[in-house]
Structures are given as C-alpha cells and as structure tokens.
Amino acid sequence: MIPHETVNRILDSSQIVDVVGDFVTLKKRGSNYIACCPFHNEKTPSFSVSAAKGIYKCFGCGKSGTAVGFVMEHENMSYTEALKYLAKKYHIEVVEKEESAEEIAQRQKHESLMLVSEFAGKFFHENLQTQEGQTIALAYFRSRGLEDETIRKFGLGWAPLSRKALADAARGAGYKEEFLIETGLCIKYDDGRLVDRFYDRVIFPVHSASGRVIAFGGRTLKTDKTVAKYVNSPETEIYVKSRSLYGIYFAKNEMARQDKCILVEGYLDVLSMHQLGISNVVASSGTSLTVEQVRLIRKFTNNVTIIYDGDGAGIKAALRGIGLVLKEGMNVKIVLLPDGQDPDDFSRRHTLEQVQDYIVRNEQDFINFKTNLLLGEAANDPIKRANLINDIADTIALIPDAVIRAVYVRTCSDKFEIDERLMTERVAATRTEMLLADKKQREREEQRASRSQQPYPGSQPHPTEYQSPDGMDVPPPMPDDYYPEDYGEPVYDAIPPVQQEGPVVINEPYLEPCEKELLGFILEEGRTELQFDVDSKYYIEGEDVNVAEFIDGILADDETDFVNLSFRKVYETYFQLYDEGLTQQQIQTRLLNSMDPEIAAVAKELLIEKYQITVKNYEQSLTATSTRLVQYIPKTLLAYHCKKIELILKDLTARLTVEQDPDRQIEILAKISDYNRARTKLNNELGRV
C-alpha cells in the first residue's frame, strides 16, 4: 500500500502542464494551454489545460481530469501505476507498507515465475537466429507474410527440436527447476528427467496487459495428424487463459483511442491486422470468448466488433460472443468475411483502406446479423419465423440498460412488422427468468463459499473441489468482481481512480441547485477574500473573511446543514482539509483524487464539467471576481434559506390537512404564519415580488 503521505506528496508535486506536455504539444493561449485532443481525432484544437486549476478538459469528446487521471486515461494504467509513474517523474521515493513474511515470499515467487517466463520468451525469440530457427520457423513466418518488425514486436520465436534445450539453458542461467515446472515450461517425469513442454514448434508469446510475457502458444509445422497442432501453456499463478487476450498489450492504447475493439480468433489474425495498420485488435486465443475476457476489453472500450471466420465454426463463435458482450452492457457488431476467409487471409489480400472500408460497410448489429443468418432458413415457415423473432428477443433481454433494450425492441418490431407490445412482453419474461437464474446462481455460490469457510471433520485440509447442491463437483468460486489487471501481478491497496465515479446522492432535488452553487463557490474560490462595501450588512470593520468561512459562518448561524448527502460529504471533507492548512489547489486536488468515488464525482462535476474556459474569461472581462462573489454568494444563501422555508411550509401544510386536534392545528397555523413572514422578508431582500 502506498502511504497517504506519499500519495499526497505525489499529487501536490504533479504539474498538469508538465505531465500532459510529455504526451501532447501544448500551445499557450491566455492563461491556459491548448492542443488537439489525444483521445480522439480532430483538426481544430479543443483540448485545454489549466495550469492554475491543475485540470484538463476536452470540449470535443468531453474527457477531463487531473494529472493522475490523464496518465491513467492516456497510458491505460491503474491508479497505482499512474501514481508510481508520477513519483518517478518527480523523483519521489515510494515506500509501500511493510509486508509480512508470507507476502514477501509470495511476491518473490510470483516475480520468479515472471522472470522465468520472460527468460523463455527471450530464449525462443533468439533461437530464430539459429540455423534451425531460420530454416524452419523464420521461413514459416515469412511465408505467412509477417515482416521482421512484426516478428520482433510480438516476440515470435522457435522452440528447438531438442527436448532439453530450454531446460538446460534456464538452469545454466540460474533459474530453479521448480519455477520452470510451475510456469508449465518444463515437465518433470517420475524418473527425474526434466524436459521442455515446447519443442519443434513456432512460438507465440502471450503478454499481460502491462506487457510482461506470461504464457506461450506453440504451433507444429508438421502435417502429421497424430501431432497436436497447438500446445499451450497450462494455467498457472501468472496465467489464467479465460482472463487473457492475445495482443491486449499492443492493442489497448488504440482500443481506448478509437473507443473500439476488434475481436478475432487466432494469433495470425492479430498479427496480420496489426501489421496492416489496424492495431485495436485482440484474439481470444483459440478459446471460446469468456466473461472475464469481455470485462478486460471493457477496461478500454465499450464497443466491440467481432470478426470471426466466415465458416460455420466462426459463425457459431460469433453467436456465442454476442450474448456475452451484450450482457456486460457493451455494444457489439459483427462482420462476416467473404468466401470463408479468416482475418489473416483477408488482411494479406487487401490494402489497409480496403479492409477498413469493408469493416465499416459490413458491420451489423446483432438483429440484422441473426436475421440475415437465420431468415433464409425460416423462409415462409411461420413457426421458424416466430422462433427467429423469439431468439432475437431473448438476446435483447440480455442488455442491462432499459433504454437500449427499448430501442432494440422497437427496431425489431418494425423490422418484423409485429406488435411492439408482444416483443416487450417476451423480452420482459425472458429477462425475469434470466435474473432469477442469476440469483439462484449467486445463492449457490454463496452457499459454496460459506461451506468453504467451515472446518471439515477431523480438521482435514479443504478439498480442491466443492460439491454443489445438485451433486455436481465444481471448482471453488471466484468473486465476480475479481479482474486482475496484470493476471496475478501484485495488487496494491491504493486510492481508487477519479474515473471510478460513485453515484451522487440527491435526496432533495428542490435544494440541489442552491447547494450545488454554494459548494461550487467554496470549491472554486474558498480562500478568496470577500470585499463587501462599507454600507453592506455583511461588512465588519477590521475583519476579513473569505468565501469558505463566510458561507460556513452563515450556515452555522442558522444551524443549517446541506440536505443532499453527497454535497454534505464534500462540504465536510473540504473543511477538514481546510483546517489542516492546505492551499485551495491542494484541496481541489485531494477532492478530485479522493478515495471516496462519490466525493470525486461531485468534485469533478463542479471543478471540471462546469469549467467553460471561454465563458469564464468572458465573464471575468466584464466583472471582477471579487465583485461577482459579493453579489452572488449572499443572494444564493438567501435563495437557499428561502427554499428551505418553502419546504417547511409544504410539510406544515400537509400536516395541517391530516391533523384532527384543534390545539395542534392552531400551533401549526402559528408556525405557518411565522415562516410566511420569514419568507416574505427573504423575498424582499432578494428583490422578489
């Protein structure tokens, strides 16, 4: 865990212009800096950086944040990784919490597995330069149209014919047998022989999202049908196949930039498309797409285009993938390639422009895809046609967003010319069944987890298999929210990123505008001195008061707290930091990077989303900041109190209508009269009629 003191030091040291300037060419314009946005394609600069506020904002795509948020967004880093990046940039030493002996041992073992895997990757790649590697492997790669730069970039390699080549090289370099075995690189027989898992095969290394080699796929070049075409690394501590995507490290930045992922099936599909110039491409590595793989994609984009082979197997794989992507709340389109070609073939036979144009012209949503695929089979058979419609309705039911479901229901109803109400009922019924099934599944998993925590008779070790209520043996459940970014690499207990915004709790919408406005004054200008005129009722001779203290004092005098919970939480946090002596900019940085996502969300909305550079400059050119503050803050406070009184009056009126006791009615009427007088006074001060 990175200590909070170190986190605060990093945040205080980070200068937004320096950080963004490492990636974007900034030009000075007034008190700010501008550039073309690095997150979307544009010719006219709409990306602005405010050195004073320590924030960036693109008025084209809407992205905004702090220095930490920029590094996370641009480099697709976790919050901890971004902090470490900035710490290194500003020469700040990061000393994490003291680890237990068990944690140290586990970390060292994990790193040893990584180092062995990376040694193997280097070993296989270097073997391409041997006579054997050049004659067999390099010749094969080049026959598939792969260029030397692509081979180097993806670390492609050759596992020699000898079954002991890697084992001998690794032991000679000082690597322990146990790690060679645990990574699955070598197999040890009962007679003590240590042999290589990968031999006489071309090698495709699998990288983690952070770029480390974690596994391998080996393809034989023999035509012997008794030899397996592919040999893959087994699952290990550092590699879980269902959570890995081939090419993710090389594709993630482009996926985020284009806000789109192209999903293919095989290694060569990825390599050929990247080489052509389409680099937002990943593969499910020859396995059926999994929920974990979809969630890994979702870290970088919500939009997926599936391009599988045009044959029967590819179509079935695409159909399976549609449901998984939709259920995770993402958008999916499908492209079928002509004449049974795969993306590798298609990329090598066409230019970049032709492939890009084909994808754009042939992308289909799942309704059109299924319709075109199955309608031919249905022909004029009403039963088959009904089954097709039901199948599409059941697919729509997977979508978690109600509005998107409704749009697809209408599209489908129009397409098949059926009553929209019937489609809605079918979708609702299917969704209910699905939610009930999910609930039962969660209950079963909770039962398994509960049993796994209970001691077994005779204090026996827990078995590696658990038995479900239906008698089936299943592996121990993994938590649904476990998405290891680097597939087993150390996870640090750091503050969540600004981007992970929590829900803003608005439990009294009537007071929201005033509370938001007052909180905005505090967050933006909290330490700015208020210069009231001598004849103002707020003027006190010899006393200076700033915005934060003035608003806090008025609210305290009236014994008033913010009603909306999120605003109150930010208000209280602000004054905690204020009392610690932090500067206004330091407080803003803390709030924008708060460990509480709810606080971060409110701070971002008030400090960034409302930050309209040109409008603010225009306002300031007309009226000085100090003049605007002494005009608007008292008026906002008066309006806030007036609204609170109106809510009290509404409540009293409601109570009066149900009260039966005459004495209580008289008391309520007296209160209504008092509050009406107070409201009239406030309205007079506000200049209202």
N, C-alpha and C positions, 0 to 999 in steps of 0.2 A: 504494500500500500504506500502510495506517495503521501507523505505528511502534508497536512493542510497548510502549514507554514511555507513549505516548498512550493505547493500549488499557488498560493497567494503571491509568492515572490516571482514565479514564472509569469503569472497574469499581469503583475504590475510592471514587469520588465518588457513585456511584449509590445512592440510598437507596430500598429496596424500597417503603416506605410512601408516599414522595413519588411514585414512579413509578406504582404501582398506583392511588394516590389520584387521579391525573389522569383515570382512566377509571371508577373504581368508588367508591361511597360506603362508606368503611370505618368500622366502629364498634369502639371499644376494648373488649376483653374480656380482663381479666387482663393478661398481658404481651404479648398478641397482638392482632391486628385481624381482624374477620370481616366478611363481606359475602355477598350472593347471587352465585354464580359468573357471570362474564361470558361463559363458554364454553358454558354450557348453561342451559336454563330450569329454575328452581327457585324455590320459595316460602320454604323454610326455609334460612337461610344455612349453607353447608358449605364456603365458601371462606375459608381462613385465611392470614394473612400474619404472618410472624415478623420483626420488625424486628431482633432480635438476631442471627438466623441469615441474614438477607437473602434469604429464600426465601418462595415462596407455595406453597400446596397446596390443591387442591380434593378433599374426601373423597367428593364425589358422582361427578364424572367422571374423577377421577384425574390431572388436569393439574397440573403442578408445574414449578418452575424458579426462575431468578433474575430480577433486574430486566430484564436483556437478553432473557432468554427470554420474559418477559411481553410486552414490546414487540413482539418477533418474532411471537408467537402471536396477540396481540390485533389488531395492525395489519398482519399478514401481510407483514412486512418481512424482507429478508435480514439476515444478521448485521451486515454493514457498514452498512446503512441504520439498523439499531437502534442501533449504536454512535454514528452521526452524530446521530441523534435525541437520545440521552442527552447527547452532547457539547454540543449546542446548548442543551439544558435546563439544564446545569450550567456553561454559558459556558466550555467548554473548546475551545480552538482546535485544529482537526485539520489538520495539515500533512502531506500524504502524500508518498511518496517522490518524489525528483526524476525527472522524465520526460525521455526522450530527445527530440531534435528531431522524430523521426518520430512518437513517441507524442503529442507536443503537437499536431502537425499533424493527426493522425488524430482526436484528441479534438475539436479545433476544427472540423474538417469535419463530424464527427458531430453536434456541437451546432448547427452552422449548418443542417444538414438538419432537425433537430428544430425549430429556431426558424422556419424557412420553413414547415414543416408546420403548426405551431401558428398562424402568421400566416394561413395559408389557412383553417384551421378557424374563426378569428375572422371572417375576411372573409366566408365563406359564411354564417355564423350572422347576422352583421349585415345581410346582404342580404335576410334575411327581412322586414326592416322597410321595404324599399323598396316602391314601389307595385307593381312587377313581382313581388317576392317575396311580398307579401301576397296579391295577386290569384291567383297560381298556386300557390306552394309552401305558404304558410301555410294556404290554403284546402284543399289536399290533405291536409296533416297533420291538420287538424281533421276532415276528412271521414272519416279513419281512426280518429277517436275520441281522438287524442292531445291532452293538455292542455298549456297553456303551460309548466307546471313541468317536464313530461317533455321537451318540446322544448328547454327551456333546459338541463336537467341533462345530456342526451346531446349537446348542441351541434348539433342538427339545423340544416340550412341550405339555401341556394339558390344554385346556380351560374347567373349571369345568362346571358341569351341571347347577349350579345356574346362572341366567341371570344377577346377580348383583355382582358377585364375584370380577371381575377386577375393576369395577366402585367403589365399596366400598373400596377396597384395595388402589387404587390410590388416592382417596380423603382422606383416612386416612393417607396417606404418604405426603399429602400436595399439590398434583397436582390439578390444576384447571380444572373444567368441560369443559371450552372452548377448552382446548388443547386435552382432551380426545375425544371431538366431532370432532375437526379439523383433528386429525390423523385417524379418522374413527374407532377408537377402541370402541367407545360407540355411541349410538343413543339416542337422546332426543325427547320424544313424546310431543305432544301439551299439554298434561295434566301435564307436568313437570317431568315425570318419566325418569330416566337415566338408560339405560340397555346396556349390553355388546353386541357387534356385534358377537363376537366369544364365543360360549358356546357349551359344549358337543361335542368337536371336538379335534382331534390331531392337533398340530400347527407346521407349518414350517416357521420360521422367514426368511425374505428376508434381506440380508445385502447389504450395498452400497459397492462401490469399496474400500473404506477406512475402511470397517469393522463395520460400525455402523448399528444397526437394524433400518430399515426404513418402513417395512411393514410385513404382515403376510398372510399365506395361511392356512385355516383351513379345514380339511377333516373329514367328518362324517364317523362313523363306522357302522351306521345303514344301513339296507338293504331296508328301506322304499323308494320307488321310488319317493314319493312326496317331499322328503327332498333333497335339492341340495347337490351333492356330495362334491363340494368345495365352500367355501365362502372366498373371497379375500378382502384385504384392498382396499378401493376406492383410486383413485388418489388424492394426497394431495400435499402440498407445498414441502414435503420432498420425495415424491414417485411418479414417473411417470412410469407407467408399461412398456410403449413402450421403455423406456430408461434403463430398469433394466434387469439384468440377474441373475437367481438364481445360487449361488455358485461362483460368479465372485471374491469375496474377497479371497476365499480359492483356487481359480484356477489360479489367474493372474500371480503369480511368475512362476509356472510351464509352463503356456502358453508361457511366454516370454522365459524361458529357453529352452523349446523344440521347440520354434517357430512354435507352432501348437495349435489350439483349437479344442476340440471335442465338438460338439453341439448336445445335446439331448433334449427331450421334457419335462420330468417331474421331480419333486422333487426326487422321489425314484431312478430314473435313475442316477441322480448326486450322491446321497448318496451311492448307491451300488458300483459305479465305483470308487469313491474316497476311499471307504473302501477297495476295492480290491487292490488299489495302483496306479490307473490311475487318477491323480489329475488335469489334464489340461482340466477338463470337466465342462461345464456350461449348463444351460437349459433356454429356452425361456419362462419358467413358464406357460406352457399351453396356450400360445397365439401364434398367427402366428408371425413368425420372422419379425422384423421391421428394417428399415434402421438405426434407432438410435442404435439398439442392435448390428447390424453389425459394426457400427462405434465404438462402445465401445470395441468390440473384436479387431478391427484394432489398438487400442492403444497398444496392447500387441503382436500381431502377424498378419501376412497377410495370414496365411494358416488355412483353416477351413475344418474339416472333419465332415460331417453331419451323425449322426447315429440315425435314427428315427425308429419307429416300422415298421416291415415288412408288416403290413396290408395296406389296401387301403388308409386309412387316413394318415398313416405315409408316404406313397409314395407321396401323393399329397402335404404334407407339405414339403417334401424334394425338390420336383419340384419347389415350390414357393421360397424356400430358395436359390436355385441355382442362380436364376436371381438377387436377392438382393446382394449376395456376389460378384458375378462377376461384377456387375455394380459399386461396390465400389472399383474396381481394385484389388480385393483379389483373392486368389486361392482357389478352392473348390473341394473337393472329397466327394463321397457318399459311405456309407456302408449300405447294407441291411442285416438285421439279418434273420436267417433261421426260417421257420415254424411260422411266425407271432410273434416271441418273441420280447420283448422290451429290452432295455439295462439293466434294473433292473433284469429281468429273466436271461438273458444271463450271466451277471456278477456273479450271485449267483450259476449258474450251472457249471461254468468253473473256472480254475485257472487263475492267472494273466498272465502267459506265453501263455496260450491258447487264452485268449481274445486279448492280444497284437498281437499274430501271426495271428489271424483271421482278425483283422483290417488291418494289413499290406498286407495280401494276397487278401483281398476283397475290398480294396479302389478302386473306379473307378472315372475317370474324367467324366464330365457331358455328353460327347459324347457317351462313352460306356454305361453309365447308361441309357440314353434315348434310345439308340439303343437296348440294351438288353430288355428294358421295353416295347418298342413300336413295335419293328421289328416283334415280334411274331404276333401282331395284323395285321400288314401290309401284312405279308406273301408274296405272289406273286402279290398282287394288286398294280399296278404301281402308281395309284393315292395316295393310302395310303403311299406308299414308298416315293413318292415325298413330301407329307405333312410332313413326318417324317424328311426328309432332310431339308425342309424349316424351320421346328421348331427348329432344331439344329442350322441352320444358323442364325436365329433370336436370339437365345441365345448367339451365338458368337458375334453378333453385340453389345451386352451389355458391352463387355470388352473394357475399355477405352484405353488400351495400343495397339497401332497399330501393333507392332511386335508380341505380343502374339496373337492378332487376326489372323495375317497372318499364324502363326504356326498352330493354330487350323483349319483354312481354309484348309491348306494343308493336315492335318491329316484326316479331314472329307472327303475331295475329294478322298484321297487314299482309305479310308475305304469303300466308296460307289461307287468307280470307276466312278466318274463323272468329267467333265472338271473343273479344279480349277478356271478358269475364271468365270464360271457360279456361283460358290459359292461366289467368291469375289464380283460379281455384286449384288447378293442377300444381302450379308452382308452390302455392302455399301448403298444400297437402304433402308434397314431397319434402319441402323444407322442414315441416314439422316432424316428419318421420326421421329425417336426417339429424335434426337437433336432438331428438330423443335417443337415437342410436349413439350420437356423440356423448350424450350424458351418461348412458349406460357404460360406454367405454371408459369414460373418466372414473366412474364409480368402481369399475373392475380394477383399474389401475391403482386407485386409492386403496382398495382392499389388498392388492398385492403389496403395495408399498407399506401398508400397515402391518401385514404379516411379516414383511422383511425386517421390521424393527423389533419383532417379538423374539425372545430367546427360544431356541429349539430345545426339545427334551434332551437331557444329558449334556447340555452345553456343547452340542455338536456344532461344527462350523456351518454357516449358512450355505445351503446348496447353491450351485450356479444356475439352477433352473427353478422357476416358481410354477405352481400349478394354479391355473385359472379356475373359476367356479364351474366351467363346463368341462373340466377334466383335462384340458389341453395344456401341455407343457410349453411355457413361453419364457423368453429371456426377461431378466429384470427390467422394469420400465424405466425409461429415461424421461426426465422432465420435459414438457413440451417447449419450455422457453429456453432450452439449452442450445445455443447456437455458437459453438466455439469458433471464433473468427479465424484462428490460425490452427485449427484442428489439433488441439491438445497443447498448444504453446501456453506458457504461463499467463494466467488471467490475474490482473491486478485490481485491487479494490479501490477504484478511483471514482471521482465525481462523475455522474452521467453527463453526456454532452448536451450542449444547448439545444441541438436539433431534436433531442428526445423530449418534446414538449408535453406537459401534462394537461389535463382538462382544466380550464379556468372555471371556477365555481361561481356562478352568478345566481344567487338565490333571491335577489330582489332587483329585477330589471329596471324598475322605476327609478332607483337611485344609482344605477350603473353609470350613466353619463357624467353625473357630478363627481362621483367617487373616482372615476377614471381620470377626469380632468384635474382634480386635486392631486391625485397620485402622480399624474404626468408633470405637474408643476414641481413637485418635490423631487422626482427622479431626474428631471432635466435641469432645474435651476435651484436645487435645495439650498446651496450655500451662497446664492446671490443675495446681496443686501437689498432690502426694500426701502426706498426713499420716499416716504409719504410727505405730502405737503404739510406745512405747519398747521394749517386750518383743518386738516383731516382728523377725524375722531380716533384714528389709529396711530397718530403721531404722539410719541412720548419723548419729551426733550431729554437729550443726553443719552438716550438708549438706541442702539442699533439692533435691528432684528433681520434675520434672513428669512427666505421663503419657507424652509422646513420648520424653523422654530415658530414662525408666525402662524402657519396652518395648524401645527400641533398644539400651540397655545390656545387658539380659538376653539378647537375641538375639545380640548381638555376642560376649558372653562364651561363649556356646555355639556360636559360629561357625555360626549358623543364618540362612538367608535364606528369605523366602517362596517357596514352590514354585510356586504358581499365578501365571502370568506377569502377568496384569492387575493383581493385587493388589500384586505386587512393583514394577511400574511406578509405581503410585500412591504406594506407600510411599517409593520413591526420590525421586519428584518432590516429595512433601511435605517431605522433609528438605532438598532443595535450596532450596526456598522458605524453610524454617525457618532455614537457615544464612544466608540473605540478610537476616534480621531482620524478616520480615513478621509481622504480627499473625495470630492464629488465624483471624479473619474474613477477612482479606486472602487467606490461603492457601486457605480454603474457596472464596472467590470465584474465585481463579485455577483451582482444580481443576474447579469446576463449569463454567467457561467455557474449559476447556483446548482448545488447538488439536488435541490428540490425542483423537479421539472415544471411544477406549477408556477413557482416563482420565476423561473427562466422564461416561461411562456408569456407571463404578464410583462416582464421587463422588456422582452423583445418587441412585444406589441407597442409599448409606449415609447421605447427609445429608438426603435428601428423602423417598424412598419409605418409609423406616422411621420417618419423622417423624410420630408419632401424638401430637398436642398433648395431648389429654385424658389419654391413658395416661401420658405423661411427667409431666404436672402431678400426677397421682395418685401416681406413684412418688416424686416429689420431696417430696410432702407426708408420705410415710411415712419416707423415708430421705434424709439429706442426700447431695448429690452426692459430696462427698469421702469419705463413709463407703462409699457403693456402689463407688466406684472402687478403694479399698484392699482391698475384699472380692473384687471380681470380676476385676480385672486379673491379680493373681498366680495365681488359680485358672485363668483362661483360658490363661495362659502354661504352667502345669503340665500342663493338659489337652493343649495343643498339643505339648509335648515328649513326652508320653505317646503321643500318636497317631503322632508321628514314629518313636518307638521301635517301635511296633506294626508300622508299615510296614517298618522294617528287619528285624524278626523274621520277617515274612512272606517277605521277599526271601531271608533266610538259610535259612529252612526250605525254600523252593523250590530253592535251590542245593544244599542237603544231599541232596535226593532224587535229583539227577542226578549228583552228584559221585562219581567212582569211586576217586579217590586216597585211601587211608586217612589219610594225614597231613593232607590238606586237610580231610577230614571232621572230624578231631579239632580243627583250627583253627576250623572253622565252629561246632562244638558249644561250644567255649570262648566264642566270641563270643555265641552264643545264651544261654549261661548268664549272661554279664556283662550283656547287655541285659535279661534277665529280672529280674535283681536291681535294675537301674535302674528298670525299670517298676514293680516292687513298691514301691520307695521312693517313687516319684511317686504311686502309688495310695494309699499310706498318708498322704501329705501332703494328698491330695485327700479323704481320709476314705472311700475306696472299699474294699470287701472284695475 
